[in-house]
Amino acid sequence: MTEYQEGSGSIIDELVSGEMGREQFIRRATLLGISATAIGGMLAATGKATAADLGAARSLSGSTVNLLVAAEGDEKGVQDKIGEIKKRFGIDVKMTALAVGPLIEKSNQSFKAPTGTYDAVMVLGFTVAQMVGGGFFEPLNKYVAKAPAGYDFNDFPKGELNYVGYFDPAHGRFGGKTLYLVPGLHGGSVIMFYRKDLLKAAGVSVPKTWGQYLAAAKKLHGNGVSGNSMIAKSGDVSMFLVDWYTRFANSGGVLMSGTPQAKNFSPRLTSPAAVASLQHMVDCVQYADKGVNSYDFTASTDAFSAGKTAMMLMWSTIGGPVYSPKSSKVSSKVSVAAPPGKGTAVRGGWGMGIPKNAQNKDAAWAVIAYLTSKEWDTYQTAKYQTDPFRNSTYFSPALNKKLPYLSTAGKVFAKAKTLEIANIAETFELITIAAQEFAAALSGSSSAADACKKANDGWVKVLKRGGHLK
């Protein structure tokens, strides 16, 4: 053992036991030639930490964690805190931020390589069955068991833990006892944003049914303002998830019958509720912007922020910035409500995990634990209005004064529905097929019934090919 190792080990023991104070520790460590980064990492692990924790913290100093995150606002808070992670843990973070499609592609390429490109990866809930179910992720139970003091694992919403946390690969279903991901870097579901000033001026109440929503859109439409907006771009998965599924789920729709395991997993896209939900969107198009058929969620949110829209359904993590005076002309005129009907929506959100072929797993966990902490969640939500992934953030009185949408989003999030096809690898393929066929109805080139029939037929082919339907 070198003099450095003997000396550093001794002062760590004294720090843990309380025999040595913070300032004395820093002086002794400096004299031993320990770097400032390593000293910071050791001190960050104090408090209620054990000697083993401090030893682990020391071993992380100088590590590099390659982090893959979604470019949906999450990358901003990560970038802000790369220096803080270096200061606390001595870990260099190299972040790659990609849109959903490229992120999924890069993830799969990395998972299948002998040594992974990334040490920590964000995983979209709709891809958990494919990525975690494919056996690409390290179980995290042992890591969470030694999480930093104050981490408070019970603060994560139970429904989200069973969606982007626990998974049962053997049976291809969400939940179980093995944790593969930790919720983050944002959660979220779908809520209704509306201009409270316009509704008040028109004498319109906040819609509680879909009939009221259509009537309100009609009355609010005009004078340079669209009565409502939607995601209507052909093939856009959020068209299906945000606009169609929200209507469908709140109308009592049942998307599938049977199970993949029994090989009788059958779509119900031709059901009355499915057709009626698409027809409602078709009816709403006439009270939307003329260019709505090219709208993705960014275009819809931007139009609302510019004061061009009276109402919209939107992912709360995407719509949140309409409350920011820096990016929204209507920040003081906005309010939110649960979707009409049952007040539910599809469950969204991401999880963070460590691929099995990651090179620096312990350092990756240190980074994940920090980026999924209450501290980071509060910071990111307050500064960038992305959706929280912790209950304490959703229902923080202080944050709700600044961002009044949070508690409503948190309540919808608590009872959000996990998409019934999220438990198979072909999820995105199915959603894309539906979004392509539904776009024909929204543009007027097909009836709602015909579009639903074509989507249903497309799903049947994919489900049979995947072995989920005989």
C-alpha positions in Angstrom: 0.0 0.0 0.0 1.4 3.4 -0.9 1.7 6.3 1.5 -1.2 8.0 -0.4 -3.5 5.1 0.1 -2.5 4.6 3.8 -2.9 8.3 4.6 -6.1 8.8 2.7 -7.7 5.7 4.2 -6.7 6.8 7.7 -8.2 10.3 7.4 -11.4 8.9 5.8 -11.8 6.6 8.8 -11.2 9.6 11.1 -13.7 11.7 9.2 -16.4 9.0 9.4 -15.8 8.4 13.1 -16.0 12.1 13.9 -12.4 12.3 15.2 -11.5 14.8 12.4 -13.5 17.8 11.4 -14.1 19.1 7.9 -11.4 21.7 7.8 -8.8 19.5 9.3 -9.7 16.8 6.8 -9.3 19.2 3.9 -5.9 20.3 5.2 -4.6 16.7 5.8 -5.9 15.5 2.4 -4.3 18.4 0.6 -0.9 17.7 2.3 -1.2 14.1 1.1 -1.6 15.3 -2.5 -5.2 14.2 -2.9 -6.8 16.3 -5.7 -9.5 18.9 -4.9 -11.9 16.9 -7.0 -11.4 13.7 -5.0 -11.6 15.7 -1.7 -15.0 17.1 -2.9 -16.2 13.6 -3.7 -15.2 12.3 -0.3 -16.9 15.1 1.5 -20.0 14.8 -0.6 -20.4 11.3 0.7 -20.3 12.3 4.4 -23.2 13.0 6.7 -24.8 9.6 7.4 -22.6 7.8 4.9 -20.6 4.7 6.0 -16.9 4.2 5.5 -17.8 1.9 2.6 -19.7 4.7 1.0 -16.7 7.0 1.3 -14.4 4.4 -0.2 -16.8 4.1 -3.1 -16.9 7.8 -3.5 -13.1 8.0 -3.5 -13.0 5.2 -6.2 -15.3 7.2 -8.5 -13.0 10.2 -8.7 -11.6 10.4 -12.2 -14.3 8.2 -13.7 -16.1 9.2 -16.9 -19.8 8.5 -17.4 -21.2 8.6 -20.9 -24.8 9.7 -20.6 -27.6 9.4 -23.2 -30.6 11.6 -22.6 -33.7 12.8 -24.4 -33.6 16.2 -26.1 -36.9 17.1 -24.6 -35.7 19.8 -22.2 -33.9 17.3 -19.9 -30.6 18.0 -21.4 -30.7 21.6 -20.2 -30.7 20.8 -16.5 -28.1 18.1 -17.0 -25.8 20.5 -18.8 -26.2 23.0 -16.0 -25.2 20.5 -13.4 -22.2 18.7 -15.1 -19.9 20.9 -13.1 -21.7 20.2 -9.9 -21.4 16.4 -10.5 -17.7 16.8 -11.1 -17.3 18.9 -7.9 -19.3 16.5 -5.7 -18.2 13.1 -7.1 -15.1 13.7 -9.2 -17.0 12.2 -12.2 -16.7 13.6 -15.7 -20.1 13.4 -17.5 -20.2 13.4 -21.3 -23.8 13.9 -22.4 -25.3 13.0 -25.7 -28.9 14.4 -26.2 -31.0 13.1 -29.0 -34.6 13.2 -30.1 -36.7 10.1 -29.4 -36.2 8.3 -32.7 -32.4 8.7 -32.9 -32.1 8.0 -29.1 -33.9 4.7 -29.5 -31.7 3.8 -32.5 -28.4 4.7 -30.7 -29.5 2.9 -27.6 -30.1 -0.4 -29.4 -26.8 -0.1 -31.3 -25.0 0.4 -28.0 -26.8 -2.4 -26.2 -25.8 -5.0 -28.8 -22.1 -4.1 -28.9 -19.6 -6.0 -26.8 -18.9 -2.9 -24.8 -21.6 -0.2 -24.6 -21.1 3.4 -25.7 -23.2 4.6 -22.8 -23.0 4.0 -19.1 -26.4 5.5 -18.2 -29.4 5.8 -20.6 -32.9 7.3 -20.5 -35.5 4.8 -21.6 -38.9 5.8 -22.8 -41.8 4.0 -21.2 -43.1 2.8 -24.5 -39.8 1.0 -25.2 -39.3 -0.6 -21.8 -40.7 -3.9 -23.0 -38.3 -4.0 -25.9 -35.2 -2.6 -24.1 -35.5 -4.0 -20.6 -37.5 -7.0 -21.7 -34.6 -7.7 -24.2 -32.3 -8.3 -21.2 -30.1 -5.2 -21.8 -30.3 -3.6 -18.4 -28.6 -4.1 -15.0 -30.9 -4.8 -12.0 -30.8 -1.7 -9.7 -32.2 -3.2 -6.4 -28.7 -3.4 -4.9 -27.9 0.2 -5.9 -31.0 1.7 -4.5 -30.4 -0.1 -1.3 -27.3 2.0 -0.8 -28.7 5.3 -2.2 -27.5 8.5 -0.6 -29.2 9.6 2.6 -32.4 11.6 1.8 -32.9 9.9 -1.6 -36.4 8.9 -0.5 -37.3 6.1 -3.0 -40.9 6.2 -1.8 -41.3 9.7 -3.2 -41.6 8.3 -6.7 -45.3 7.8 -7.8 -46.2 4.1 -7.5 -47.7 4.0 -10.9 -44.6 5.3 -12.5 -42.3 2.9 -10.6 -44.4 0.1 -12.1 -44.0 1.6 -15.6 -40.5 2.9 -15.9 -39.0 1.0 -12.9 -40.0 -2.5 -12.2 -40.4 -5.0 -15.0 -40.9 -8.8 -15.3 -39.0 -10.0 -18.5 -40.0 -13.6 -18.0 -43.7 -12.8 -18.4 -43.3 -9.6 -20.5 -45.2 -7.3 -18.2 -44.7 -4.2 -16.1 -44.2 -4.5 -12.3 -42.6 -7.3 -10.4 -39.8 -7.2 -7.9 -36.8 -6.4 -10.0 -36.0 -2.8 -10.5 -34.3 -2.0 -13.8 -34.9 1.7 -14.1 -35.5 4.7 -11.9 -38.1 7.3 -13.0 -36.6 10.4 -14.7 -35.5 12.7 -16.1 -39.1 13.7 -16.6 -42.5 12.1 -16.0 -45.8 13.3 -17.3 -49.1 12.8 -18.8 -51.7 14.8 -20.8 -53.6 17.8 -19.5 -55.8 20.5 -21.0 -54.4 24.0 -21.4 -56.8 26.9 -22.0 -56.9 30.6 -22.1 -58.8 31.6 -19.0 -59.2 35.2 -20.3 -60.8 34.1 -23.6 -63.2 31.6 -21.9 -64.3 34.2 -19.4 -64.9 36.9 -22.1 -67.0 34.4 -24.1 -68.9 33.2 -21.1 -67.6 29.6 -21.7 -67.1 27.2 -18.8 -64.1 24.9 -18.6 -65.2 21.9 -20.7 -65.9 18.8 -18.6 -67.3 16.6 -21.5 -66.1 16.2 -25.1 -69.3 17.7 -26.3 -68.6 20.8 -24.3 -65.1 20.9 -25.6 -66.3 20.9 -29.2 -68.9 23.6 -28.4 -66.3 25.7 -26.7 -63.9 25.4 -29.6 -66.6 26.6 -32.0 -67.5 29.6 -29.8 -63.9 30.6 -29.2 -62.9 30.3 -32.8 -62.3 33.6 -34.6 -60.7 37.1 -34.4 -57.3 35.6 -35.1 -57.6 32.9 -32.5 -58.2 29.2 -33.2 -60.8 27.6 -30.9 -58.5 24.6 -30.3 -55.3 22.9 -31.5 -54.1 19.4 -31.8 -51.3 17.2 -33.0 -52.4 16.2 -36.5 -49.2 15.5 -38.4 -49.3 12.2 -40.2 -47.4 9.4 -38.5 -46.7 11.5 -35.4 -47.0 9.2 -32.4 -48.1 12.0 -30.1 -51.2 12.5 -32.4 -52.3 9.0 -31.3 -51.2 9.3 -27.7 -52.1 12.9 -26.8 -55.2 13.7 -28.9 -56.8 10.4 -29.9 -56.0 8.2 -26.9 -57.0 10.9 -24.4 -60.5 11.1 -26.0 -60.6 7.4 -26.3 -59.6 6.6 -22.7 -62.0 9.2 -21.2 -64.8 7.8 -23.3 -64.5 4.3 -21.7 -62.6 2.8 -24.7 -60.9 -0.5 -24.4 -57.9 -0.7 -26.8 -57.1 -4.4 -26.8 -58.6 -7.8 -25.9 -56.6 -10.9 -25.0 -52.9 -11.1 -24.1 -49.7 -11.5 -26.0 -48.9 -14.6 -23.9 -52.1 -16.3 -25.0 -51.5 -15.1 -28.6 -54.9 -13.6 -28.9 -53.9 -10.0 -28.5 -56.5 -8.3 -30.7 -57.0 -4.5 -31.5 -60.3 -2.8 -31.0 -59.8 0.2 -33.2 -63.1 -0.3 -35.0 -65.1 -0.1 -31.7 -67.7 2.7 -31.4 -65.5 4.5 -28.9 -62.5 4.4 -31.2 -64.3 5.7 -34.2 -66.1 8.4 -32.1 -62.8 9.6 -30.7 -61.4 10.1 -34.2 -64.6 11.7 -35.4 -64.3 14.2 -32.5 -60.9 15.1 -33.7 -62.2 15.5 -37.2 -64.9 17.8 -36.0 -62.4 19.9 -34.0 -60.2 20.4 -37.0 -62.6 23.0 -38.4 -62.0 25.1 -35.4 -58.2 24.8 -35.5 -55.5 26.6 -37.5 -55.5 26.0 -41.2 -52.1 24.5 -40.9 -53.0 22.1 -38.1 -52.4 19.0 -40.3 -48.7 19.7 -40.1 -48.6 20.3 -36.3 -46.4 18.3 -34.1 -46.4 19.0 -30.3 -43.8 21.8 -30.7 -45.9 23.6 -33.3 -49.1 23.3 -31.3 -47.4 24.6 -28.1 -45.7 27.4 -30.0 -49.0 28.5 -31.5 -50.6 28.5 -28.0 -47.6 30.5 -26.5 -48.0 33.0 -29.3 -51.6 33.7 -28.4 -53.1 32.0 -31.4 -55.0 29.2 -29.6 -57.7 29.0 -27.0 -57.4 25.4 -25.9 -55.2 22.4 -26.5 -54.4 18.9 -25.1 -50.7 18.5 -24.5 -48.1 16.5 -22.7 -47.7 18.6 -19.5 -43.9 18.4 -19.9 -44.1 20.0 -23.3 -46.9 22.5 -22.5 -45.4 23.7 -19.2 -43.3 26.5 -20.8 -46.5 28.3 -21.8 -46.3 29.6 -18.2 -42.8 31.1 -18.8 -42.8 34.9 -19.5 -39.6 34.4 -21.5 -41.2 32.1 -24.1 -44.9 32.8 -23.9 -47.0 35.9 -24.6 -49.9 34.4 -22.6 -48.1 33.2 -19.5 -50.4 35.2 -17.2 -53.6 34.1 -19.0 -53.2 30.4 -19.0 -54.9 27.8 -16.8 -55.1 24.0 -16.9 -57.6 21.2 -16.2 -57.8 17.5 -16.3 -59.0 16.2 -19.7 -62.8 16.1 -20.1 -64.5 13.0 -19.1 -62.8 10.8 -16.5 -59.9 13.1 -16.1 -57.4 10.4 -17.2 -54.8 10.1 -20.0 -52.0 7.9 -21.2 -49.1 7.5 -18.8 -45.9 9.1 -20.1 -42.4 9.4 -18.8 -38.9 8.0 -18.9 -36.7 5.9 -16.7 -32.9 5.9 -16.2 -30.9 2.7 -16.2 -27.5 1.1 -16.5 -26.9 -1.1 -19.5 -25.4 -4.5 -18.8 -22.5 -3.7 -21.1 -21.7 -0.3 -19.4 -18.1 0.3 -18.5 -18.5 2.4 -15.4 -21.5 1.1 -13.5 -20.8 2.4 -10.0 -20.1 5.9 -11.4 -23.2 5.6 -13.6 -25.3 4.9 -10.5 -23.9 8.0 -8.7 -24.9 10.1 -11.6 -28.3 8.6 -11.9 -28.9 9.0 -8.1 -28.1 12.7 -8.4 -30.2 13.3 -11.5 -33.2 11.5 -10.0 -32.9 13.2 -6.7 -35.4 15.7 -5.2 -32.8 18.4 -5.6 -32.4 18.0 -9.3 -36.1 17.4 -10.0 -37.0 20.7 -8.2 -34.2 22.6 -10.1 -35.2 21.3 -13.5 -38.9 21.8 -13.0 -38.5 25.4 -11.7 -36.1 26.5 -14.4 -37.3 24.7 -17.5 -40.9 23.6 -16.7 -40.3 20.0 -17.6 -42.6 17.6 -15.9 -41.5 16.3 -12.5 -41.0 12.6 -11.7 -41.4 13.0 -7.9 -44.6 13.6 -5.9 -42.8 16.1 -3.7 -42.2 18.3 -6.7 -45.6 18.0 -8.2 -47.3 19.0 -5.0 -44.7 21.6 -3.7 -46.7 24.7 -2.5 -43.8 26.9 -3.5 -43.5 25.5 -7.0 -47.2 25.6 -7.6 -47.2 29.3 -6.9 -44.8 29.8 -9.8 -46.2 27.0 -12.0 -49.9 26.5 -11.3 -50.2 23.5 -13.6 -48.1 21.2 -11.5 -50.7 19.9 -9.0 -53.3 19.3 -11.8 -50.6 17.4 -13.8 -49.7 15.4 -10.7 -53.2 14.3 -10.1 -53.7 13.2 -13.7 -50.3 11.5 -13.6 -51.3 9.6 -10.5 -54.2 7.9 -12.3 -52.8 7.8 -15.8 -53.3 4.7 -17.8 -50.4 2.6 -19.1 -50.9 2.1 -22.8 -52.2 -1.4 -23.4 -49.7 -2.1 -26.2 -46.7 -0.8 -24.3 -45.8 -4.4 -23.2 -44.7 -5.6 -26.6 -41.7 -4.5 -28.7 -43.8 -3.3 -31.7 -45.4 -0.4 -29.7 -44.1 2.4 -31.8 -44.8 0.6 -35.1 -48.4 0.2 -34.1 -48.8 3.8 -33.0 -47.2 5.1 -36.2 -49.6 3.0 -38.3 -52.6 4.4 -36.5 -51.3 8.0 -36.7 -50.8 7.6 -40.5 -54.3 6.3 -41.1 -55.9 8.8 -38.7 -54.2 11.7 -40.5 -56.2 10.8 -43.6 -59.5 11.4 -41.7 -58.2 14.6 -40.2 -57.3 15.9 -43.7 -60.7 14.9 -45.1 -59.5 12.2 -47.5 -61.0 9.4 -45.5 -63.9 8.9 -43.1 -63.2 8.2 -39.4 -64.6 4.7 -39.7 -62.5 3.8 -42.8 -59.4 5.2 -41.2 -60.0 3.2 -38.0 -60.6 0.0 -40.1 -57.4 0.4 -42.0 -55.4 1.1 -38.8 -57.0 -2.0 -37.2 -56.1 -4.1 -40.2 -52.5 -2.8 -40.1 -52.3 -3.7 -36.4 -53.5 -7.2 -37.0 -50.7 -7.9 -39.5 -48.0 -6.6 -37.1 -49.4 -8.5 -34.2 -49.5 -11.8 -36.2 -46.0 -11.2 -37.5 -44.8 -10.6 -33.9 -46.4 -13.8 -32.7 -48.9 -12.0 -30.4 -51.9 -13.0 -32.4 -52.7 -16.3 -34.2 
